[in-house]
Each structure stands twice: as C-alpha cells, then as structure tokens.
Amino acid sequence: MSTIVIACQTLSDEVNMAITETGVKHPVIWVESGLHNHPETLRMRLQETVSRISNVENIILCYGYCGNSLLGLHSTRARLIVPRVDDCISLLLGSYEKREALSREMVSYFLTRGWIVNENNIIREYERCVERYGKERAQRVLKMMLEHYRRLVLIDTGAYPLDDACLAKSYEIAAMMGLKHQVVKGSIGLLKQLLTGPWDENFIVLEPGEKLSMDYFRIDMKDSLSNLSLFGFGKG
C-alpha cells in the first residue's frame, strides 16, 4: 500500500525521528514553516500539494485543526489521514487531553526547538521589534502580546537534546515577561501511530472525494466545552 506524508517543516525533528523508529519508508513533502499565522494561505498550500499527488493510496497529513487550515481539504485519488488534534502542540504532547490539562492548569505559551528555529513566532517578532523600535519599546509590545499568558512551556519531545541555545532563548523570554518557565515531557507516540496505523478514534480517515469538515474534529459531542476550548466551536 503506497503512502506519502505531508508535514510542516517545524515538525521535521519529530517526524524524522518517528520515521526512523517505525522504519516506514514513506516519502515526505515538507511545507515551509510560518503559514500557521495565515490559515487560509496554509489551507490553499495544502490543497495544492494534495491535488498534485497521484498514484498513492494514502496521504498522511502531519497537521492538526490549526485554526480552520484543514477545512475543505480533500483528495479525489487517495485517502486522507489526519490526527484528531487541535494543532501540532497536542500532536507533540501526545494527546489533546494533555494539552487541555496543561492549559487548564495555567494559560501557557508552548514552544519546541522547531518553533524557535523555524517558525515566525513570538521570539522572532520580538527580535524584529528590537531592530525596528529598540529594546524598551519591543519589551512593551511583547508584554502586550503575552499579557494573557502565565507560563512558557518548552516541550521536550526527545527528538533532540535541549541544547543551551534552545533553553537560553526560552528562559530569556520567560524571564523578560515574568512568565513561569517549565520544561514538559512530550511524546511522538501519536505521530508514530499516524505513520503506521492502526488509525483508531484518534485519527480521521477520509475516503477519496470526502471533504474535511469541523465535525470530524469533535472529540466528545457531549462535552461542548472541550470542543470550544480546543477547536473554537461547541456542540452544534
């Protein structure tokens, strides 16, 4: 059974590790980082990528709901397999339940090395503000952007050593904004299952021609609060 993977470059450390540990031979199409801030652009890029693929039975998407970025996505030629998670943070924590538990415990801003290195993230935004406006004004801007957060969480996915530069950068931002800093153990277990199957209730499997809708992401139809907090919609 032929399978191809579409993954965000931000997840390259974890995806490559999952491929090595599972031994799968699926080719990977990497999509550049930074498109999460523009869901419609990301959705169009993913659809264009999916539509170009032929002669495979399965297309695995290493993406979560990501703010409507996957809505309407479809393939006329292959099955689409998608993790049933709100975004890549839950994917790298191993489940949406762990993400939800951490968020309920304290409003947190999450990072991995991939986000620090690749993404157009809060750190990059701060560095641009320093260059443009100076450090004092940049700190005020960053404080406004993070005013609702209480903790910065660095996810240790095990895909790489947490080197000094990675830790130092996360500590720097946390200290500057008065946020609690915490390193949380992540997991690539869900990512490995995404690559190998079996695809149980933690995954969405779309047959050729089926379009992805938000209904597929509803975790528990009886718990509208979970749907609202994770995906932005309640029980319909």
PyRosetta script that sets phi, psi and omega in degrees:
from pyrosetta import init, pose_from_sequence

init()
pose = pose_from_sequence("MSTIVIACQTLSDEVNMAITETGVKHPVIWVESGLHNHPETLRMRLQETVSRISNVENIILCYGYCGNSLLGLHSTRARLIVPRVDDCISLLLGSYEKREALSREMVSYFLTRGWIVNENNIIREYERCVERYGKERAQRVLKMMLEHYRRLVLIDTGAYPLDDACLAKSYEIAAMMGLKHQVVKGSIGLLKQLLTGPWDENFIVLEPGEKLSMDYFRIDMKDSLSNLSLFGFGKG")
pose.set_psi(1, 120.1)
pose.set_omega(1, -176.0)
pose.set_phi(2, -84.7)
pose.set_psi(2, 137.0)
pose.set_omega(2, -176.1)
pose.set_phi(3, -139.4)
pose.set_psi(3, 143.2)
pose.set_omega(3, 175.1)
pose.set_phi(4, -130.8)
pose.set_psi(4, 149.6)
pose.set_omega(4, -176.3)
pose.set_phi(5, -114.4)
pose.set_psi(5, 137.1)
pose.set_omega(5, 170.8)
pose.set_phi(6, -114.6)
pose.set_psi(6, 123.3)
pose.set_omega(6, -174.8)
pose.set_phi(7, -139.5)
pose.set_psi(7, 151.3)
pose.set_omega(7, 175.4)
pose.set_phi(8, -75.3)
pose.set_psi(8, 138.1)
pose.set_omega(8, 180.0)
pose.set_phi(9, -58.2)
pose.set_psi(9, -27.4)
pose.set_omega(9, 178.9)
pose.set_phi(10, -60.2)
pose.set_psi(10, -28.1)
pose.set_omega(10, -177.8)
pose.set_phi(11, -95.6)
pose.set_psi(11, 14.2)
pose.set_omega(11, -172.5)
pose.set_phi(12, -60.0)
pose.set_psi(12, -39.7)
pose.set_omega(12, 178.7)
pose.set_phi(13, -59.3)
pose.set_psi(13, -48.2)
pose.set_omega(13, -175.1)
pose.set_phi(14, -73.4)
pose.set_psi(14, -40.7)
pose.set_omega(14, 179.4)
pose.set_phi(15, -64.3)
pose.set_psi(15, -44.3)
pose.set_omega(15, 179.7)
pose.set_phi(16, -63.8)
pose.set_psi(16, -37.9)
pose.set_omega(16, 177.3)
pose.set_phi(17, -66.5)
pose.set_psi(17, -42.3)
pose.set_omega(17, 179.3)
pose.set_phi(18, -63.0)
pose.set_psi(18, -39.1)
pose.set_omega(18, 178.0)
pose.set_phi(19, -64.3)
pose.set_psi(19, -43.5)
pose.set_omega(19, 179.5)
pose.set_phi(20, -63.5)
pose.set_psi(20, -45.5)
pose.set_omega(20, -176.0)
pose.set_phi(21, -72.1)
pose.set_psi(21, -30.9)
pose.set_omega(21, -179.9)
pose.set_phi(22, -88.5)
pose.set_psi(22, -22.8)
pose.set_omega(22, -179.6)
pose.set_phi(23, 78.5)
pose.set_psi(23, 10.8)
pose.set_omega(23, 179.1)
pose.set_phi(24, -70.3)
pose.set_psi(24, 155.6)
pose.set_omega(24, -177.9)
pose.set_phi(25, -112.9)
pose.set_psi(25, 20.9)
pose.set_omega(25, -177.2)
pose.set_phi(26, -64.8)
pose.set_psi(26, 131.1)
pose.set_omega(26, 171.5)
pose.set_phi(27, -69.0)
pose.set_psi(27, 151.9)
pose.set_omega(27, -177.4)
pose.set_phi(28, -121.1)
pose.set_psi(28, 131.3)
pose.set_omega(28, 170.3)
pose.set_phi(29, -101.3)
pose.set_psi(29, 118.1)
pose.set_omega(29, -178.3)
pose.set_phi(30, -92.1)
pose.set_psi(30, 133.4)
pose.set_omega(30, 176.0)
pose.set_phi(31, -106.4)
pose.set_psi(31, 133.7)
pose.set_omega(31, -174.3)
pose.set_phi(32, -58.6)
pose.set_psi(32, 150.6)
pose.set_omega(32, 179.7)
pose.set_phi(33, -73.3)
pose.set_psi(33, 166.6)
pose.set_omega(33, 172.9)
pose.set_phi(34, 91.8)
pose.set_psi(34, -5.3)
pose.set_omega(34, -178.4)
pose.set_phi(35, -82.5)
pose.set_psi(35, -10.0)
pose.set_omega(35, -179.2)
pose.set_phi(36, -62.1)
pose.set_psi(36, -26.6)
pose.set_omega(36, 179.5)
pose.set_phi(37, -74.6)
pose.set_psi(37, -7.9)
pose.set_omega(37, -179.6)
pose.set_phi(38, -133.5)
pose.set_psi(38, 77.6)
pose.set_omega(38, -173.2)
pose.set_phi(39, -53.4)
pose.set_psi(39, -39.7)
pose.set_omega(39, -178.7)
pose.set_phi(40, -67.7)
pose.set_psi(40, -39.5)
pose.set_omega(40, 176.9)
pose.set_phi(41, -64.1)
pose.set_psi(41, -42.3)
pose.set_omega(41, 177.9)
pose.set_phi(42, -63.8)
pose.set_psi(42, -43.1)
pose.set_omega(42, 179.7)
pose.set_phi(43, -60.2)
pose.set_psi(43, -44.9)
pose.set_omega(43, 179.5)
pose.set_phi(44, -63.4)
pose.set_psi(44, -40.6)
pose.set_omega(44, 179.6)
pose.set_phi(45, -64.3)
pose.set_psi(45, -42.4)
pose.set_omega(45, 179.6)
pose.set_phi(46, -66.1)
pose.set_psi(46, -42.0)
pose.set_omega(46, 179.6)
pose.set_phi(47, -64.3)
pose.set_psi(47, -41.3)
pose.set_omega(47, 177.1)
pose.set_phi(48, -60.4)
pose.set_psi(48, -41.4)
pose.set_omega(48, -179.6)
pose.set_phi(49, -66.4)
pose.set_psi(49, -46.3)
pose.set_omega(49, 178.9)
pose.set_phi(50, -61.0)
pose.set_psi(50, -43.0)
pose.set_omega(50, -175.7)
pose.set_phi(51, -66.5)
pose.set_psi(51, -23.3)
pose.set_omega(51, 179.5)
pose.set_phi(52, -81.3)
pose.set_psi(52, -13.7)
pose.set_omega(52, -174.4)
pose.set_phi(53, -85.7)
pose.set_psi(53, 132.6)
pose.set_omega(53, 177.1)
pose.set_phi(54, -140.0)
pose.set_psi(54, 167.1)
pose.set_omega(54, 176.0)
pose.set_phi(55, 63.1)
pose.set_psi(55, 31.6)
pose.set_omega(55, 170.7)
pose.set_phi(56, -131.5)
pose.set_psi(56, 158.9)
pose.set_omega(56, 179.0)
pose.set_phi(57, -95.4)
pose.set_psi(57, -31.6)
pose.set_omega(57, -177.0)
pose.set_phi(58, -130.6)
pose.set_psi(58, 137.3)
pose.set_omega(58, 171.5)
pose.set_phi(59, -118.3)
pose.set_psi(59, 114.8)
pose.set_omega(59, 180.0)
pose.set_phi(60, -95.5)
pose.set_psi(60, 128.2)
pose.set_omega(60, 179.9)
pose.set_phi(61, -107.9)
pose.set_psi(61, 115.8)
pose.set_omega(61, 177.0)
pose.set_phi(62, -87.2)
pose.set_psi(62, 64.1)
pose.set_omega(62, -179.8)
pose.set_phi(63, -142.8)
pose.set_psi(63, 155.0)
pose.set_omega(63, 170.4)
pose.set_phi(64, -102.8)
pose.set_psi(64, -162.1)
pose.set_omega(64, 179.8)
pose.set_phi(65, -59.0)
pose.set_psi(65, -41.1)
pose.set_omega(65, 171.4)
pose.set_phi(66, 47.7)
pose.set_psi(66, 52.1)
pose.set_omega(66, 173.6)
pose.set_phi(67, 57.4)
pose.set_psi(67, 50.8)
pose.set_omega(67, 177.8)
pose.set_phi(68, 76.6)
pose.set_psi(68, 6.4)
pose.set_omega(68, -175.2)
pose.set_phi(69, -65.0)
pose.set_psi(69, -22.8)
pose.set_omega(69, -177.5)
pose.set_phi(70, -101.7)
pose.set_psi(70, -5.2)
pose.set_omega(70, -174.6)
pose.set_phi(71, -63.5)
pose.set_psi(71, 131.0)
pose.set_omega(71, 179.7)
pose.set_phi(72, 86.4)
pose.set_psi(72, -6.2)
pose.set_omega(72, -178.3)
pose.set_phi(73, -63.4)
pose.set_psi(73, 139.4)
pose.set_omega(73, -178.7)
pose.set_phi(74, -160.2)
pose.set_psi(74, 160.6)
pose.set_omega(74, 172.7)
pose.set_phi(75, -131.6)
pose.set_psi(75, 137.5)
pose.set_omega(75, 177.9)
pose.set_phi(76, -88.1)
pose.set_psi(76, -8.3)
pose.set_omega(76, -172.8)
pose.set_phi(77, -116.5)
pose.set_psi(77, -22.0)
pose.set_omega(77, -172.0)
pose.set_phi(78, -140.6)
pose.set_psi(78, 164.3)
pose.set_omega(78, 172.1)
pose.set_phi(79, -77.0)
pose.set_psi(79, 144.8)
pose.set_omega(79, 173.3)
pose.set_phi(80, -106.2)
pose.set_psi(80, 130.8)
pose.set_omega(80, 177.4)
pose.set_phi(81, -118.4)
pose.set_psi(81, 123.6)
pose.set_omega(81, -173.7)
pose.set_phi(82, -131.9)
pose.set_psi(82, 136.6)
pose.set_omega(82, 174.5)
pose.set_phi(83, -69.0)
pose.set_psi(83, 140.0)
pose.set_omega(83, -178.8)
pose.set_phi(84, -86.3)
pose.set_psi(84, 70.8)
pose.set_omega(84, -179.9)
pose.set_phi(85, -133.7)
pose.set_psi(85, 160.1)
pose.set_omega(85, -177.8)
pose.set_phi(86, -72.1)
pose.set_psi(86, -39.1)
pose.set_omega(86, 177.2)
pose.set_phi(87, -161.8)
pose.set_psi(87, -173.2)
pose.set_omega(87, -175.0)
pose.set_phi(88, -69.4)
pose.set_psi(88, -20.2)
pose.set_omega(88, 177.4)
pose.set_phi(89, -63.7)
pose.set_psi(89, -47.4)
pose.set_omega(89, 177.4)
pose.set_phi(90, -63.3)
pose.set_psi(90, -37.4)
pose.set_omega(90, 178.9)
pose.set_phi(91, -61.1)
pose.set_psi(91, -38.7)
pose.set_omega(91, -177.4)
pose.set_phi(92, -86.4)
pose.set_psi(92, -17.3)
pose.set_omega(92, 172.3)
pose.set_phi(93, -82.7)
pose.set_psi(93, -18.1)
pose.set_omega(93, 177.5)
pose.set_phi(94, 104.6)
pose.set_psi(94, -14.5)
pose.set_omega(94, 178.2)
pose.set_phi(95, -172.7)
pose.set_psi(95, 156.7)
pose.set_omega(95, 175.3)
pose.set_phi(96, -72.0)
pose.set_psi(96, -25.2)
pose.set_omega(96, 179.1)
pose.set_phi(97, -63.2)
pose.set_psi(97, -41.0)
pose.set_omega(97, 179.7)
pose.set_phi(98, -67.4)
pose.set_psi(98, -40.0)
pose.set_omega(98, 177.2)
pose.set_phi(99, -60.9)
pose.set_psi(99, -45.2)
pose.set_omega(99, -178.0)
pose.set_phi(100, -64.9)
pose.set_psi(100, -41.0)
pose.set_omega(100, -180.0)
pose.set_phi(101, -63.4)
pose.set_psi(101, -42.6)
pose.set_omega(101, 178.5)
pose.set_phi(102, -65.4)
pose.set_psi(102, -39.8)
pose.set_omega(102, -179.0)
pose.set_phi(103, -68.3)
pose.set_psi(103, -36.5)
pose.set_omega(103, 178.3)
pose.set_phi(104, -71.1)
pose.set_psi(104, -32.9)
pose.set_omega(104, 179.1)
pose.set_phi(105, -65.0)
pose.set_psi(105, -43.9)
pose.set_omega(105, 179.4)
pose.set_phi(106, -165.1)
pose.set_psi(106, 135.2)
pose.set_omega(106, 180.0)
pose.set_phi(107, -63.2)
pose.set_psi(107, 118.2)
pose.set_omega(107, -168.2)
pose.set_phi(108, -125.3)
pose.set_psi(108, 146.3)
pose.set_omega(108, 171.7)
pose.set_phi(109, -104.2)
pose.set_psi(109, 122.6)
pose.set_omega(109, -172.9)
pose.set_phi(110, -100.8)
pose.set_psi(110, 143.6)
pose.set_omega(110, 176.8)
pose.set_phi(111, -138.7)
pose.set_psi(111, 152.0)
pose.set_omega(111, 164.2)
pose.set_phi(112, -129.7)
pose.set_psi(112, 175.5)
pose.set_omega(112, 176.8)
pose.set_phi(113, -61.4)
pose.set_psi(113, -35.7)
pose.set_omega(113, 179.1)
pose.set_phi(114, -60.3)
pose.set_psi(114, -40.2)
pose.set_omega(114, 178.4)
pose.set_phi(115, -69.0)
pose.set_psi(115, -38.9)
pose.set_omega(115, -179.5)
pose.set_phi(116, -66.1)
pose.set_psi(116, -41.8)
pose.set_omega(116, -174.6)
pose.set_phi(117, -83.0)
pose.set_psi(117, -42.1)
pose.set_omega(117, -168.7)
pose.set_phi(118, -102.9)
pose.set_psi(118, -36.6)
pose.set_omega(118, -167.5)
pose.set_phi(119, -79.0)
pose.set_psi(119, 154.8)
pose.set_omega(119, 169.2)
pose.set_phi(120, -82.4)
pose.set_psi(120, 75.5)
pose.set_omega(120, -168.6)
pose.set_phi(121, -105.2)
pose.set_psi(121, -171.3)
pose.set_omega(121, -176.0)
pose.set_phi(122, -63.1)
pose.set_psi(122, -30.9)
pose.set_omega(122, 179.7)
pose.set_phi(123, -69.6)
pose.set_psi(123, -45.9)
pose.set_omega(123, 177.9)
pose.set_phi(124, -62.0)
pose.set_psi(124, -39.3)
pose.set_omega(124, 179.7)
pose.set_phi(125, -62.4)
pose.set_psi(125, -42.2)
pose.set_omega(125, 178.1)
pose.set_phi(126, -63.1)
pose.set_psi(126, -44.5)
pose.set_omega(126, -179.1)
pose.set_phi(127, -63.1)
pose.set_psi(127, -37.2)
pose.set_omega(127, 176.8)
pose.set_phi(128, -66.7)
pose.set_psi(128, -39.1)
pose.set_omega(128, 179.2)
pose.set_phi(129, -65.4)
pose.set_psi(129, -37.1)
pose.set_omega(129, 177.8)
pose.set_phi(130, -61.9)
pose.set_psi(130, -44.9)
pose.set_omega(130, 179.9)
pose.set_phi(131, -64.1)
pose.set_psi(131, -35.8)
pose.set_omega(131, -173.3)
pose.set_phi(132, -87.6)
pose.set_psi(132, -40.9)
pose.set_omega(132, -171.8)
pose.set_phi(133, -118.3)
pose.set_psi(133, -11.0)
pose.set_omega(133, -174.9)
pose.set_phi(134, 98.1)
pose.set_psi(134, 161.0)
pose.set_omega(134, -172.4)
pose.set_phi(135, -65.5)
pose.set_psi(135, -42.2)
pose.set_omega(135, -176.2)
pose.set_phi(136, -62.4)
pose.set_psi(136, -47.6)
pose.set_omega(136, 179.8)
pose.set_phi(137, -68.9)
pose.set_psi(137, -36.4)
pose.set_omega(137, 178.9)
pose.set_phi(138, -62.3)
pose.set_psi(138, -38.5)
pose.set_omega(138, 178.6)
pose.set_phi(139, -65.4)
pose.set_psi(139, -37.1)
pose.set_omega(139, 177.4)
pose.set_phi(140, -65.2)
pose.set_psi(140, -42.3)
pose.set_omega(140, 179.1)
pose.set_phi(141, -63.2)
pose.set_psi(141, -45.4)
pose.set_omega(141, -179.2)
pose.set_phi(142, -63.4)
pose.set_psi(142, -38.6)
pose.set_omega(142, 179.2)
pose.set_phi(143, -63.2)
pose.set_psi(143, -38.3)
pose.set_omega(143, 176.9)
pose.set_phi(144, -65.0)
pose.set_psi(144, -40.1)
pose.set_omega(144, -178.4)
pose.set_phi(145, -68.0)
pose.set_psi(145, -28.7)
pose.set_omega(145, -176.0)
pose.set_phi(146, -110.4)
pose.set_psi(146, 16.4)
pose.set_omega(146, -172.0)
pose.set_phi(147, -62.6)
pose.set_psi(147, -24.9)
pose.set_omega(147, -178.4)
pose.set_phi(148, -90.2)
pose.set_psi(148, -9.4)
pose.set_omega(148, -178.4)
pose.set_phi(149, -89.4)
pose.set_psi(149, 148.9)
pose.set_omega(149, 179.0)
pose.set_phi(150, -120.0)
pose.set_psi(150, -13.7)
pose.set_omega(150, -175.8)
pose.set_phi(151, -148.3)
pose.set_psi(151, 142.7)
pose.set_omega(151, 171.6)
pose.set_phi(152, -106.7)
pose.set_psi(152, 122.8)
pose.set_omega(152, -177.1)
pose.set_phi(153, -111.5)
pose.set_psi(153, 121.3)
pose.set_omega(153, 174.0)
pose.set_phi(154, -97.3)
pose.set_psi(154, 118.9)
pose.set_omega(154, -177.1)
pose.set_phi(155, -86.3)
pose.set_psi(155, 120.9)
pose.set_omega(155, 175.9)
pose.set_phi(156, -92.9)
pose.set_psi(156, 97.6)
pose.set_omega(156, -175.9)
pose.set_phi(157, -82.4)
pose.set_psi(157, -10.5)
pose.set_omega(157, -178.3)
pose.set_phi(158, 82.7)
pose.set_psi(158, 0.7)
pose.set_omega(158, -177.3)
pose.set_phi(159, -84.0)
pose.set_psi(159, -5.7)
pose.set_omega(159, -177.8)
pose.set_phi(160, -167.0)
pose.set_psi(160, 156.9)
pose.set_omega(160, 174.4)
pose.set_phi(161, -72.5)
pose.set_psi(161, 141.5)
pose.set_omega(161, 176.5)
pose.set_phi(162, -76.6)
pose.set_psi(162, 89.2)
pose.set_omega(162, -174.9)
pose.set_phi(163, -71.4)
pose.set_psi(163, 169.3)
pose.set_omega(163, -175.9)
pose.set_phi(164, -59.3)
pose.set_psi(164, -39.6)
pose.set_omega(164, -177.5)
pose.set_phi(165, -64.0)
pose.set_psi(165, -42.8)
pose.set_omega(165, -179.6)
pose.set_phi(166, -64.2)
pose.set_psi(166, -49.9)
pose.set_omega(166, 179.6)
pose.set_phi(167, -64.3)
pose.set_psi(167, -43.0)
pose.set_omega(167, -177.3)
pose.set_phi(168, -61.7)
pose.set_psi(168, -41.8)
pose.set_omega(168, -179.1)
pose.set_phi(169, -64.9)
pose.set_psi(169, -42.6)
pose.set_omega(169, -179.5)
pose.set_phi(170, -68.5)
pose.set_psi(170, -40.1)
pose.set_omega(170, 176.7)
pose.set_phi(171, -64.1)
pose.set_psi(171, -38.4)
pose.set_omega(171, -179.3)
pose.set_phi(172, -59.7)
pose.set_psi(172, -48.2)
pose.set_omega(172, -179.4)
pose.set_phi(173, -67.0)
pose.set_psi(173, -43.2)
pose.set_omega(173, -179.6)
pose.set_phi(174, -60.8)
pose.set_psi(174, -45.7)
pose.set_omega(174, -178.7)
pose.set_phi(175, -66.3)
pose.set_psi(175, -41.4)
pose.set_omega(175, -178.4)
pose.set_phi(176, -60.7)
pose.set_psi(176, -37.6)
pose.set_omega(176, -175.5)
pose.set_phi(177, -100.2)
pose.set_psi(177, 4.2)
pose.set_omega(177, 179.1)
pose.set_phi(178, 70.1)
pose.set_psi(178, 28.4)
pose.set_omega(178, 179.3)
pose.set_phi(179, -93.4)
pose.set_psi(179, 144.5)
pose.set_omega(179, 171.9)
pose.set_phi(180, -65.9)
pose.set_psi(180, 139.1)
pose.set_omega(180, 178.7)
pose.set_phi(181, -107.8)
pose.set_psi(181, 134.5)
pose.set_omega(181, -179.9)
pose.set_phi(182, -146.6)
pose.set_psi(182, 138.6)
pose.set_omega(182, 172.5)
pose.set_phi(183, -100.8)
pose.set_psi(183, 125.6)
pose.set_omega(183, -178.0)
pose.set_phi(184, -117.2)
pose.set_psi(184, 136.2)
pose.set_omega(184, 178.8)
pose.set_phi(185, -71.2)
pose.set_psi(185, 126.4)
pose.set_omega(185, 176.6)
pose.set_phi(186, -97.4)
pose.set_psi(186, -167.2)
pose.set_omega(186, -179.7)
pose.set_phi(187, -157.0)
pose.set_psi(187, 140.3)
pose.set_omega(187, 173.4)
pose.set_phi(188, -105.0)
pose.set_psi(188, 16.0)
pose.set_omega(188, -179.3)
pose.set_phi(189, -59.2)
pose.set_psi(189, -45.2)
pose.set_omega(189, 179.7)
pose.set_phi(190, -66.8)
pose.set_psi(190, -36.7)
pose.set_omega(190, 178.0)
pose.set_phi(191, -65.6)
pose.set_psi(191, -40.1)
pose.set_omega(191, 177.9)
pose.set_phi(192, -65.2)
pose.set_psi(192, -41.1)
pose.set_omega(192, 177.8)
pose.set_phi(193, -66.5)
pose.set_psi(193, -33.8)
pose.set_omega(193, 176.2)
pose.set_phi(194, -59.9)
pose.set_psi(194, -37.5)
pose.set_omega(194, -178.6)
pose.set_phi(195, -77.1)
pose.set_psi(195, -30.9)
pose.set_omega(195, -172.4)
pose.set_phi(196, -109.5)
pose.set_psi(196, -23.9)
pose.set_omega(196, -167.4)
pose.set_phi(197, 78.4)
pose.set_psi(197, 178.7)
pose.set_omega(197, -1.4)
pose.set_phi(198, -69.6)
pose.set_psi(198, 149.2)
pose.set_omega(198, -178.5)
pose.set_phi(199, -95.6)
pose.set_psi(199, 93.5)
pose.set_omega(199, -176.4)
pose.set_phi(200, -91.0)
pose.set_psi(200, -150.6)
pose.set_omega(200, -176.4)
pose.set_phi(201, -68.3)
pose.set_psi(201, -10.7)
pose.set_omega(201, 177.4)
pose.set_phi(202, -82.3)
pose.set_psi(202, 1.4)
pose.set_omega(202, -176.9)
pose.set_phi(203, -134.8)
pose.set_psi(203, 155.9)
pose.set_omega(203, 175.7)
pose.set_phi(204, -109.2)
pose.set_psi(204, 128.0)
pose.set_omega(204, 177.6)
pose.set_phi(205, -119.0)
pose.set_psi(205, 114.4)
pose.set_omega(205, 180.0)
pose.set_phi(206, -104.6)
pose.set_psi(206, 129.9)
pose.set_omega(206, 176.0)
pose.set_phi(207, -76.5)
pose.set_psi(207, 160.3)
pose.set_omega(207, 178.9)
pose.set_phi(208, -51.7)
pose.set_psi(208, 131.1)
pose.set_omega(208, 179.4)
pose.set_phi(209, 95.0)
pose.set_psi(209, -20.4)
pose.set_omega(209, 178.4)
pose.set_phi(210, -76.2)
pose.set_psi(210, 140.0)
pose.set_omega(210, 178.8)
pose.set_phi(211, -102.9)
pose.set_psi(211, 141.5)
pose.set_omega(211, -179.7)
pose.set_phi(212, -77.6)
pose.set_psi(212, 126.8)
pose.set_omega(212, 177.1)
pose.set_phi(213, -124.1)
pose.set_psi(213, 166.9)
pose.set_omega(213, -178.1)
pose.set_phi(214, -64.6)
pose.set_psi(214, -23.7)
pose.set_omega(214, 179.8)
pose.set_phi(215, -60.0)
pose.set_psi(215, -29.9)
pose.set_omega(215, 179.6)
pose.set_phi(216, -66.3)
pose.set_psi(216, -21.7)
pose.set_omega(216, -176.6)
pose.set_phi(217, -93.1)
pose.set_psi(217, -3.3)
pose.set_omega(217, -179.2)
pose.set_phi(218, -66.0)
pose.set_psi(218, 114.0)
pose.set_omega(218, -175.6)
pose.set_phi(219, -73.7)
pose.set_psi(219, -49.9)
pose.set_omega(219, -177.9)
pose.set_phi(220, -140.2)
pose.set_psi(220, 110.3)
pose.set_omega(220, -176.8)
pose.set_phi(221, -63.6)
pose.set_psi(221, -18.5)
pose.set_omega(221, 179.9)
pose.set_phi(222, -87.4)
pose.set_psi(222, -14.9)
pose.set_omega(222, -176.0)
pose.set_phi(223, -116.3)
pose.set_psi(223, 83.0)
pose.set_omega(223, -177.3)
pose.set_phi(224, -68.1)
pose.set_psi(224, -25.1)
pose.set_omega(224, -179.9)
pose.set_phi(225, -66.1)
pose.set_psi(225, -37.6)
pose.set_omega(225, 177.4)
pose.set_phi(226, -65.1)
pose.set_psi(226, -43.9)
pose.set_omega(226, 178.3)
pose.set_phi(227, -61.8)
pose.set_psi(227, -39.3)
pose.set_omega(227, -177.7)
pose.set_phi(228, -68.4)
pose.set_psi(228, -45.1)
pose.set_omega(228, -176.7)
pose.set_phi(229, -70.0)
pose.set_psi(229, -34.1)
pose.set_omega(229, -176.0)
pose.set_phi(230, -90.0)
pose.set_psi(230, -40.6)
pose.set_omega(230, -170.6)
pose.set_phi(231, -118.2)
pose.set_psi(231, -7.8)
pose.set_omega(231, 176.6)
pose.set_phi(232, 88.7)
pose.set_psi(232, 10.9)
pose.set_omega(232, 176.3)
pose.set_phi(233, -142.8)
pose.set_psi(233, 154.9)
pose.set_omega(233, 179.8)
pose.set_phi(234, -106.5)
pose.set_psi(234, -166.0)
pose.set_omega(234, -179.1)
pose.set_phi(235, -70.1)
pose.set_psi(235, 122.1)
pose.set_omega(235, -175.2)
pose.set_phi(236, -95.8)
pose.dump_pdb("model.pdb")
